[in-house]
Amino acid sequence: DSPKASRAVIKTLRQHFPHLRIMVRGKDEGDCKELVRLGAEAAVPETASASVQLGKAVVSAFGQNPGTRINASTDDEDNS
């Protein structure tokens, strides 16, 4: 939750992993713009819907339609 730390992590990741897809949460719109400027691919502000927005950005980044339901259930055999 430290903006200074977030900026340092993005800079370091971008330096060492230039092709890494970085998606982050920022404090507000201004913070998000700065995080993108530093190398984040997507940044969403802290709001009630931030998790949903970030999830959609991740799904879209991997070429999937954010509206598609993903089955995340576990195999029933593991629970027997």
N, C-alpha and C positions, 0 to 999 in steps of 0.2 A: 504493500500500500504506500510505498515511498516513491513519489515521482522522480526524485533524484536517482534512486536505485533502478527504477524502470528504464530511465534514459541510459544509464550506464550498461545495463544488461543488453538493451537493443543495440547499442554501439558495438559492444563486444561480440555479440552474436553475428552481427552484420560483417564485422571485420574477419572473423574466423570461419564463418559459414555464409558466404555471399549469396548462395542460392536458397537458403533456408526461408521457409514461409513463416513469417512472424505475425501473429494475430494477438492483439492485446486489448486490455480494458484501460481507459483513461479516466481521470477525474471529471473532466467536462469537455466540451467541444474544442476549446483552445488547446487543452492538454493532448487531445486525440490528434489534432493537426500537427502538433510538435512531434508526437511519437511516430506518425507517418513520415514526417520530414526526416527523422532520424533513421528510418529504415523499416518500420513496421509496414506490413502489407495492408493490414486492416486494424482499425482502432475504433472501439465503441465506448461511449461515455457510461459512467456508472449510473444506471437507472434500474428500475424494476425489470425492464426488458433487456438489460445488457447481456445477460446470459443467452437469451434467445437470439439476439442480434449477432453475438460472437459465434454461436453455434451455426447460424445460417452462413456466416462468412467462411467458416471452416469447411462446411459441406460444399459450398459453391466453389471454393478454392480447389477442391478435389474432384471437380467436374460433375457433381451430383446436383439434382434439383432440390433446393431446401424444402420444398413442399412434399417430397417423397417420404413416406414413412419407412423408417429403418427398424427392422426387427432386432431388438437387442436382448431377447429372452435367452436364457441359458438352456442347455440340453437337459431334458427331463431325466435322462439316465444318470446324470451327475447328482441329482437330488434324491435318488432312490435309496 
